[in-house]
Amino acid sequence: MINPKDMSTDAEYFADKSYMSVSKYKQFLKCEVGGLEDFGEPSEAMLIGSYVDAYISGTLDEFKESHPEIISSRGATKGELKAGFKKADEIIKYIDANPTFKQFMEGDKQTVMTGEIFGVPFKGKLDVYAKGIAINDLKVLATVTDKGGNYYDFVSAWNYDLQMSVYQELVFQNTDEKLPTFLCVATKEEPINSVIVNVDQTTLDVALYRLEENVKRFYDIMQGTVEPVGCGICSSCIAQRVDTPIIGMMDLLGL
């Protein structure tokens, strides 16, 4: 099912436990116990990305009203945007002045699609759905290069390949079209860097194949029919401890 006019807040969207989402799945990948936790308050880095998203989707005024914490409340900058969000404004101007990047932002914004993948109900919210053309996702990252100035594989590092494979599958289920996917990345660096990555079909297929390994278990844990196994070291697991663990050197080395 496609719902291009879903107006739920991020909190409401992610609180819907009848569907698995990529964000929820990644939370379970880190720890099954932690996967059951509600999403906490977004970090500033996440809010900066959401700020740019809101501009692209034409909802920036609403975003500012919903997030007064992005405005400085004291000192010489009282009443102004905090530094990170001033940078977000710079990124917005950069995108508007960049013909290729701006072209990739054309299409339906924040389109919600649902479907079933490996027997699990899934929901996805697509940043830019260019009908019949492509699925484009906007990312604001610290950098896309390593210390040597070379590109690094941030796609796999942040599981963006998994995200785009799920989006592609949901679009296919709803439209019978298997569209190419692109990550449209702008950085917070000075000067701002940008790159548009075509996530190839082989990468998408492998990512979707990996999803099958544990997504049904994660969904069953989310529904309360299977008990989670904790990692023992995340904040959710630590909060449940009743005693101090005894570990060895191999544990410290992650072996």
C-alpha positions as CSV (number, residue, x, y, z in Angstrom):
1,M,0.0,0.0,0.0
2,I,1.2,3.5,-0.8
3,N,0.4,6.5,1.3
4,P,2.2,9.6,0.0
5,K,0.3,11.9,2.5
6,D,1.3,10.2,5.7
7,M,1.6,13.1,8.2
8,S,2.6,11.1,11.3
9,T,5.5,12.4,13.3
10,D,8.7,10.3,13.4
11,A,7.9,9.2,16.9
12,E,4.4,8.0,15.8
13,Y,5.8,6.4,12.7
14,F,8.5,4.3,14.6
15,A,6.1,3.5,17.5
16,D,3.9,1.4,15.1
17,K,5.0,-2.1,16.2
18,S,2.7,-3.8,13.7
19,Y,5.4,-3.2,11.0
20,M,9.1,-3.8,10.9
21,S,11.2,-0.9,9.5
22,V,14.8,-0.7,8.5
23,S,15.6,1.6,11.5
24,K,14.0,-0.9,13.9
25,Y,15.8,-3.8,12.2
26,K,19.1,-2.1,12.6
27,Q,18.3,-1.5,16.3
28,F,17.7,-5.3,16.7
29,L,21.0,-6.1,14.9
30,K,22.9,-4.2,17.6
31,C,21.1,-6.0,20.4
32,E,17.8,-7.9,20.6
33,V,17.0,-6.4,24.0
34,G,17.9,-2.9,22.8
35,G,15.7,-3.5,19.8
36,L,12.7,-3.5,22.1
37,E,13.4,-0.1,23.4
38,D,11.6,2.9,22.0
39,F,13.7,5.3,20.0
40,G,15.2,7.9,22.3
41,E,15.5,11.6,21.7
42,P,17.2,12.1,18.4
43,S,20.8,13.3,18.5
44,E,21.8,16.6,17.0
45,A,23.4,14.8,14.1
46,M,20.0,13.1,13.3
47,L,18.2,16.4,13.7
48,I,20.5,18.1,11.3
49,G,19.7,15.5,8.7
50,S,16.0,15.8,9.5
51,Y,16.2,19.6,9.2
52,V,17.5,19.3,5.6
53,D,14.9,16.6,4.9
54,A,12.2,18.9,6.1
55,Y,13.3,21.7,3.7
56,I,13.3,19.3,0.8
57,S,9.8,18.1,1.6
58,G,8.5,21.6,2.2
59,T,7.9,21.2,5.9
60,L,10.8,23.2,7.4
61,D,8.5,25.7,9.3
62,E,6.6,22.8,11.0
63,F,9.9,21.2,11.8
64,K,11.2,24.3,13.5
65,E,8.0,24.6,15.6
66,S,8.3,21.0,16.7
67,H,12.0,21.3,17.7
68,P,12.6,24.5,19.7
69,E,15.8,22.9,20.9
70,I,17.5,23.8,17.7
71,I,17.4,27.5,18.7
72,S,20.0,28.9,21.1
73,S,18.3,30.0,24.4
74,R,21.2,31.9,26.0
75,G,24.4,33.9,25.4
76,A,25.2,36.1,22.4
77,T,23.4,33.7,20.0
78,K,20.1,33.6,21.9
79,G,17.2,33.3,19.5
80,E,19.5,32.1,16.6
81,L,19.9,28.7,15.1
82,K,22.5,26.6,16.9
83,A,25.8,26.2,15.0
84,G,24.9,22.7,13.6
85,F,21.7,24.0,12.1
86,K,23.4,27.0,10.6
87,K,25.5,24.5,8.8
88,A,22.3,22.7,7.7
89,D,21.1,26.0,6.1
90,E,24.5,26.1,4.3
91,I,23.8,22.6,3.0
92,I,20.4,23.6,1.8
93,K,21.8,26.5,-0.1
94,Y,24.4,24.2,-1.5
95,I,21.8,21.7,-2.7
96,D,19.7,24.5,-4.3
97,A,22.8,25.8,-6.2
98,N,23.8,22.3,-7.4
99,P,21.9,21.3,-10.5
100,T,22.5,17.6,-10.4
101,F,21.8,17.2,-6.7
102,K,18.6,19.4,-7.0
103,Q,17.4,17.2,-9.9
104,F,17.7,14.1,-7.8
105,M,15.5,15.8,-5.1
106,E,12.6,16.0,-7.6
107,G,9.7,13.6,-7.0
108,D,7.1,12.7,-4.3
109,K,8.5,13.4,-0.8
110,Q,8.3,11.2,2.3
111,T,6.2,8.6,0.6
112,V,5.2,5.8,3.0
113,M,4.9,2.3,1.5
114,T,4.0,-1.0,3.2
115,G,4.4,-4.6,2.1
116,E,5.5,-8.0,3.3
117,I,9.1,-9.2,3.1
118,F,10.0,-12.7,4.1
119,G,6.7,-13.1,5.8
120,V,7.2,-9.9,7.9
121,P,5.0,-6.7,7.5
122,F,7.3,-3.9,6.5
123,K,6.9,-0.1,6.3
124,G,9.3,2.4,4.6
125,K,9.3,6.1,4.2
126,L,11.0,7.2,1.0
127,D,12.7,10.6,1.0
128,V,12.2,11.1,-2.8
129,Y,10.1,8.8,-4.9
130,A,10.5,9.7,-8.6
131,K,7.7,7.6,-10.0
132,G,8.8,5.2,-12.7
133,I,12.4,6.7,-12.5
134,A,14.2,6.1,-9.2
135,I,14.2,5.9,-5.5
136,N,16.5,8.6,-4.0
137,D,17.5,9.0,-0.4
138,L,19.0,12.1,1.1
139,K,21.8,11.7,3.6
140,V,23.8,14.4,5.5
141,L,27.1,12.8,6.8
142,A,30.2,14.1,8.5
143,T,32.3,13.0,5.5
144,V,32.4,10.6,2.6
145,T,36.2,10.3,2.6
146,D,38.9,8.8,4.8
147,K,41.9,10.7,6.2
148,G,43.7,10.3,2.9
149,G,40.9,12.0,1.0
150,N,39.7,8.7,-0.6
151,Y,36.1,7.6,-0.7
152,Y,35.2,4.9,1.9
153,D,32.3,2.4,1.9
154,F,29.9,4.4,4.1
155,V,27.0,2.6,2.3
156,S,27.8,-0.8,3.9
157,A,29.1,0.8,7.1
158,W,25.7,2.4,7.8
159,N,23.6,-0.4,6.3
160,Y,22.3,2.0,3.6
161,D,22.4,-1.0,1.1
162,L,19.9,-2.8,3.3
163,Q,17.7,0.4,3.5
164,M,17.6,0.9,-0.2
165,S,17.0,-2.9,-0.9
166,V,13.9,-2.7,1.3
167,Y,12.7,0.5,-0.3
168,Q,13.2,-1.1,-3.8
169,E,11.2,-4.2,-2.8
170,L,8.3,-2.2,-1.3
171,V,8.1,-0.1,-4.5
172,F,8.2,-3.3,-6.6
173,Q,5.4,-4.9,-4.5
174,N,3.2,-1.7,-4.9
175,T,3.9,-0.8,-8.5
176,D,5.5,-3.9,-10.2
177,E,8.5,-1.6,-11.1
178,K,12.0,-2.4,-9.9
179,L,13.6,1.0,-9.8
180,P,17.2,2.0,-9.5
181,T,18.2,3.5,-6.1
182,F,20.5,6.4,-5.3
183,L,22.0,7.8,-2.1
184,C,22.3,11.6,-2.4
185,V,24.9,12.6,0.2
186,A,26.0,16.1,1.3
187,T,28.6,16.6,4.1
188,K,29.0,18.9,7.0
189,E,32.6,19.7,6.0
190,E,34.1,23.0,5.0
191,P,33.9,23.1,2.1
192,I,30.7,21.0,1.7
193,N,31.3,17.8,-0.3
194,S,28.7,15.8,-2.1
195,V,28.3,12.6,-4.0
196,I,25.4,10.7,-5.5
197,V,25.8,6.9,-5.2
198,N,24.0,4.5,-7.5
199,V,23.6,1.4,-5.3
200,D,23.9,-1.4,-7.8
201,Q,21.4,-4.3,-8.1
202,T,23.9,-7.0,-7.0
203,T,24.5,-5.0,-3.8
204,L,20.8,-4.6,-3.2
205,D,20.1,-8.3,-3.8
206,V,22.8,-9.4,-1.4
207,A,21.5,-7.0,1.3
208,L,18.0,-8.3,0.9
209,Y,19.2,-11.9,1.1
210,R,21.0,-11.1,4.4
211,L,17.7,-9.7,5.8
212,E,16.1,-13.1,5.6
213,E,18.5,-14.6,8.1
214,N,16.9,-13.0,11.2
215,V,14.1,-10.6,10.3
216,K,11.4,-13.1,11.3
217,R,13.0,-13.6,14.7
218,F,13.3,-9.9,15.3
219,Y,9.7,-9.4,14.3
220,D,8.5,-12.1,16.7
221,I,10.6,-10.6,19.5
222,M,8.9,-7.2,18.7
223,Q,5.5,-9.0,18.9
224,G,6.4,-10.6,22.3
225,T,6.2,-14.2,21.1
226,V,10.0,-14.8,21.3
227,E,12.4,-13.9,24.1
228,P,15.3,-11.6,23.2
229,V,18.9,-12.6,23.8
230,G,20.9,-9.6,25.0
231,C,24.4,-8.6,24.0
232,G,25.3,-7.9,27.6
233,I,27.1,-4.7,27.0
234,C,24.6,-2.1,25.6
235,S,22.8,0.3,27.9
236,S,19.6,-1.7,27.7
237,C,21.4,-4.8,28.9
238,I,23.3,-2.9,31.6
239,A,20.0,-1.5,32.9
240,Q,18.8,-5.1,33.5
241,R,21.9,-6.3,35.3
242,V,21.5,-7.5,38.9
243,D,25.2,-8.3,39.5
244,T,28.7,-7.5,38.2
245,P,29.9,-9.8,35.4
246,I,33.3,-11.5,35.6
247,I,35.1,-11.4,32.2
248,G,38.4,-12.4,30.7
249,M,41.0,-10.8,28.5
250,M,39.5,-12.3,25.4
251,D,36.2,-10.4,26.2
252,L,38.2,-7.2,26.3
253,L,39.7,-8.0,22.9
254,G,36.3,-8.8,21.4
255,L,37.4,-12.4,20.7
